[in-house]
Amino acid sequence: MAYGFGHLRLHRIWAGRRSDHHFMPQVVMRAAGLRPEATLRQLFRTRGCWHDVTTYATVAPEWKSRATPRVLAILDGAAHLDRV
């Protein structure tokens, strides 16, 4: 997230989660600072079953306001990554 908002200068980062992946909301999405936005019903079909996908996202100002000082240091050092 810090790399995306820092080095890549993204404004918005989003991800999708299939309805049958039960641990992703707590473990991955929320830990990354993403919030649920919408559910795309029966978006795709695998193994004979239709799956909903919930989208999660955050925008740079919102995410930065919740970031820890250690993570913000990554953002501050983003300019130095261009030299690597």
N, CA, C and O of each residue as an XYZ file, in Angstrom:
336
protein
N       0.835     -1.178      0.000
C       0.000      0.000      0.000
C       0.888      1.252      0.000
O       0.656      2.187     -0.767
N       1.894      1.257      0.861
C       2.783      2.416      0.923
C       3.511      2.599     -0.411
O       3.705      3.727     -0.864
N       3.905      1.514     -1.025
C       4.574      1.599     -2.320
C       3.624      2.166     -3.379
O       4.018      3.004     -4.191
N       2.389      1.708     -3.362
C       1.403      2.193     -4.334
C       1.093      3.661     -4.159
O       1.057      4.410     -5.135
N       0.870      4.082     -2.926
C       0.548      5.492     -2.685
C       1.788      6.381     -2.712
O       1.691      7.578     -2.987
N       2.954      5.796     -2.427
C       4.192      6.566     -2.431
C       4.844      6.566     -3.796
O       4.674      7.505     -4.573
N       5.589      5.517     -4.086
C       6.383      5.431     -5.305
C       5.534      5.516     -6.574
O       5.888      6.236     -7.507
N       4.430      4.795     -6.614
C       3.583      4.795     -7.811
C       2.641      5.992     -7.894
O       2.060      6.261     -8.946
N       2.494      6.702     -6.790
C       1.649      7.906     -6.722
C       0.189      7.641     -7.129
O      -0.458      8.465     -7.777
N      -0.299      6.468     -6.727
C      -1.696      6.134     -7.002
C      -2.605      6.944     -6.086
O      -2.221      7.310     -4.974
N      -3.796      7.215     -6.562
C      -4.781      7.887     -5.715
C      -5.719      6.884     -5.058
O      -6.197      7.103     -3.945
N      -5.980      5.774     -5.760
C      -6.949      4.786     -5.284
C      -6.386      3.393     -5.504
O      -5.814      3.108     -6.557
N      -6.548      2.518     -4.504
C      -6.173      1.116     -4.629
C      -7.405      0.287     -4.284
O      -8.079      0.535     -3.285
N      -7.682     -0.695     -5.123
C      -8.845     -1.537     -4.864
C      -8.487     -3.004     -5.090
O      -7.487     -3.332     -5.729
N      -9.331     -3.868     -4.548
C      -9.164     -5.309     -4.695
C     -10.532     -5.967     -4.634
O     -11.498     -5.371     -4.158
N     -10.606     -7.187     -5.113
C     -11.849     -7.935     -5.056
C     -11.678     -9.208     -4.254
O     -10.589     -9.777     -4.185
N     -12.775     -9.650     -3.647
C     -12.767    -10.878     -2.838
C     -13.952    -11.740     -3.228
O     -15.097    -11.289     -3.222
N     -13.659    -12.980     -3.565
C     -14.731    -13.920     -3.874
C     -15.486    -14.288     -2.610
O     -14.901    -14.362     -1.530
N     -16.769    -14.515     -2.742
C     -17.629    -14.793     -1.594
C     -17.252    -16.070     -0.844
O     -17.581    -16.208      0.334
N     -16.579    -16.989     -1.495
C     -16.221    -18.231     -0.810
C     -14.857    -18.165     -0.129
O     -14.412    -19.170      0.426
N     -14.191    -17.039     -0.151
C     -12.931    -16.849      0.582
C     -13.258    -16.126      1.884
O     -13.240    -14.897      1.947
N     -13.553    -16.897      2.910
C     -14.151    -16.366      4.133
C     -13.213    -15.575      5.037
O     -13.679    -14.699      5.765
N     -11.923    -15.845      5.019
C     -11.014    -15.164      5.947
C     -10.422    -13.884      5.386
O      -9.836    -13.101      6.134
N     -10.558    -13.656      4.104
C      -9.942    -12.477      3.501
C     -10.435    -11.141      4.050
O      -9.619    -10.230      4.189
N     -11.710    -10.966      4.368
C     -12.119     -9.644      4.856
C     -11.374     -9.205      6.103
O     -10.897     -8.071      6.168
N     -11.265    -10.078      7.095
C     -10.612     -9.702      8.343
C      -9.098     -9.710      8.210
O      -8.425     -8.800      8.694
N      -8.571    -10.712      7.569
C      -7.127    -10.924      7.570
C      -6.413    -10.060      6.538
O      -5.400     -9.437      6.857
N      -6.906    -10.012      5.340
C      -6.175     -9.338      4.272
C      -6.703     -7.937      4.007
O      -5.954     -6.963      4.091
N      -7.967     -7.832      3.693
C      -8.514     -6.555      3.245
C      -8.467     -5.474      4.324
O      -7.968     -4.374      4.087
N      -8.981     -5.787      5.488
C      -9.000     -4.769      6.552
C      -7.602     -4.483      7.077
O      -7.296     -3.345      7.435
N      -6.757     -5.496      7.127
C      -5.372     -5.279      7.570
C      -4.631     -4.350      6.614
O      -3.736     -3.613      7.027
N      -5.001     -4.386      5.350
C      -4.385     -3.512      4.355
C      -5.002     -2.112      4.363
O      -4.516     -1.213      3.677
N      -6.065     -1.932      5.136
C      -6.713     -0.622      5.194
C      -7.790     -0.429      4.151
O      -8.200      0.699      3.877
N      -8.258     -1.535      3.558
C      -9.311     -1.462      2.547
C     -10.682     -1.638      3.190
O     -10.840     -2.391      4.152
N     -11.670     -0.932      2.643
C     -13.047     -1.039      3.142
C     -13.945     -1.605      2.049
O     -13.699     -1.372      0.865
N     -14.984     -2.348      2.431
C     -15.895     -2.880      1.410
C     -16.668     -1.754      0.730
O     -17.070     -0.778      1.365
N     -16.862     -1.915     -0.568
C     -17.588     -0.906     -1.340
C     -18.851     -1.454     -1.994
O     -19.934     -0.888     -1.839
N     -18.709     -2.557     -2.727
C     -19.852     -3.066     -3.479
C     -19.722     -4.573     -3.635
O     -18.628     -5.130     -3.540
N     -20.850     -5.220     -3.876
C     -20.839     -6.644     -4.186
C     -21.359     -6.828     -5.600
O     -22.465     -6.405     -5.937
N     -20.540     -7.466     -6.414
C     -20.914     -7.780     -7.787
C     -21.482     -9.194     -7.771
O     -20.754    -10.173     -7.610
N     -22.776     -9.276     -7.938
C     -23.461    -10.556     -7.785
C     -23.222    -11.468     -8.970
O     -23.290    -11.049    -10.126
N     -22.939    -12.735     -8.656
C     -22.739    -13.784     -9.654
C     -21.848    -13.305    -10.799
O     -22.213    -13.380    -11.973
N     -20.676    -12.814    -10.422
C     -19.753    -12.242    -11.397
C     -19.117    -13.296    -12.297
O     -18.961    -13.071    -13.497
N     -18.750    -14.440    -11.731
C     -18.170    -15.488    -12.565
C     -18.517    -16.861    -12.013
O     -18.954    -17.014    -10.873
N     -18.306    -17.848    -12.865
C     -18.703    -19.215    -12.539
C     -17.481    -20.129    -12.581
O     -16.746    -20.149    -13.568
N     -17.270    -20.885    -11.503
C     -16.222    -21.898    -11.478
C     -16.774    -23.158    -10.838
O     -17.559    -23.096     -9.892
N     -16.357    -24.298    -11.363
C     -16.782    -25.599    -10.830
C     -18.300    -25.704    -10.673
O     -18.796    -26.280     -9.705
N     -19.017    -25.150    -11.623
C     -20.468    -25.245    -11.629
C     -21.184    -24.337    -10.649
O     -22.382    -24.505    -10.421
N     -20.482    -23.380    -10.066
C     -21.085    -22.498     -9.060
C     -20.796    -21.037     -9.387
O     -19.667    -20.682     -9.726
N     -21.819    -20.192     -9.285
C     -21.639    -18.755     -9.477
C     -21.088    -18.134     -8.199
O     -21.469    -18.529     -7.097
N     -20.193    -17.162     -8.348
C     -19.562    -16.514     -7.208
C     -19.793    -15.010     -7.244
O     -19.645    -14.365     -8.282
N     -20.158    -14.467     -6.086
C     -20.202    -13.019     -5.917
C     -18.785    -12.533     -5.624
O     -17.966    -13.282     -5.092
N     -18.501    -11.287     -5.969
C     -17.212    -10.669     -5.649
C     -17.491     -9.344     -4.959
O     -18.223     -8.505     -5.484
N     -16.911     -9.160     -3.793
C     -17.027     -7.886     -3.082
C     -15.772     -7.074     -3.360
O     -14.655     -7.572     -3.224
N     -15.966     -5.825     -3.748
C     -14.823     -4.951     -3.986
C     -14.506     -4.173     -2.718
O     -15.402     -3.777     -1.972
N     -13.228     -3.963     -2.491
C     -12.712     -3.206     -1.349
C     -11.780     -2.138     -1.903
O     -11.112     -2.359     -2.912
N     -11.732     -0.986     -1.252
C     -10.851      0.072     -1.742
C     -10.525      1.070     -0.648
O     -11.152      1.101      0.411
N      -9.526      1.880     -0.939
C      -9.202      3.048     -0.132
C      -8.577      4.073     -1.061
O      -8.088      3.727     -2.136
N      -8.591      5.318     -0.653
C      -7.947      6.387     -1.405
C      -6.792      6.930     -0.568
O      -6.790      6.810      0.657
N      -5.825      7.519     -1.233
C      -4.582      7.933     -0.576
C      -4.803      8.775      0.680
O      -4.247      8.430      1.722
N      -5.586      9.866      0.644
C      -5.714     10.682      1.859
C      -6.309      9.907      3.040
O      -5.875     10.081      4.179
N      -7.293      9.061      2.770
C      -7.923      8.261      3.822
C      -6.942      7.255      4.407
O      -6.850      7.109      5.626
N      -6.207      6.561      3.539
C      -5.259      5.554      3.997
C      -4.109      6.198      4.772
O      -3.706      5.692      5.819
N      -3.589      7.297      4.267
C      -2.470      7.973      4.936
C      -2.859      8.476      6.326
O      -2.029      8.495      7.235
N      -4.115      8.881      6.492
C      -4.552      9.391      7.794
C      -4.563      8.306      8.866
O      -4.537      8.612     10.058
N      -4.601      7.034      8.448
C      -4.621      5.911      9.393
C      -3.298      5.165      9.475
O      -3.153      4.250     10.285
N      -2.333      5.543      8.647
C      -1.060      4.819      8.593
C      -0.216      5.098      9.828
O      -0.283      6.177     10.416
N       0.576      4.109     10.206
C       1.478      4.257     11.348
C       2.689      5.098     10.937
O       2.975      5.227      9.746
N       3.395      5.665     11.902
C       4.605      6.427     11.577
C       5.635      5.604     10.784
O       6.308      6.130      9.898
N       5.744      4.341     11.106
C       6.696      3.476     10.383
C       6.315      3.338      8.907
O       7.175      3.377      8.027
N       5.037      3.178      8.654
C       4.573      3.057      7.272
C       4.715      4.400      6.545
O       5.095      4.437      5.375
N       4.413      5.485      7.231
C       4.571      6.805      6.615
C       6.024      7.074      6.235
O       6.287      7.801      5.277
N       6.962      6.501      6.969
C       8.384      6.651      6.631
C       8.680      6.029      5.265
O       9.546      6.513      4.537
N       7.972      4.971      4.920
C       8.129      4.363      3.596
C       7.670      5.351      2.535
O       8.313      5.503      1.496
N       6.552      6.024      2.803
C       6.065      7.027      1.857
C       7.073      8.158      1.703
O       7.331      8.613      0.588
N       7.642      8.612      2.807
C       8.605      9.711      2.759
C       9.848      9.318      1.996
O      10.485     10.172      1.379
N      10.210      8.045      2.022
C      11.394      7.570      1.330
C      11.136      7.146     -0.098
O      12.044      6.652     -0.766
N       9.911      7.327     -0.586
C       9.549      6.868     -1.916
C      10.398      7.528     -2.995
O      10.707      6.887     -3.999
N      10.779      8.773     -2.821
C      11.583      9.458     -3.818
C      12.936      8.765     -3.990
O      13.503      8.777     -5.083
N      13.449      8.168     -2.929
C      14.742      7.498     -2.988
C      14.665      6.174     -3.733
O      15.696      5.661     -4.167
N      13.489      5.615     -3.893
C      13.353      4.348     -4.580
C      13.645      4.476     -6.070
O      14.024      3.497     -6.713
N      13.473      5.679     -6.627
C      13.737      5.883     -8.047
C      15.211      5.641     -8.377
O      15.539      5.315     -9.518
N      16.081      5.793     -7.419
C      17.523      5.644     -7.657
C      17.985      4.198     -7.649
O      19.108      3.906     -8.063
N      17.139      3.289     -7.186
C      17.548      1.881     -7.074
C      17.581      1.228     -8.440
O      17.902      0.045     -8.551
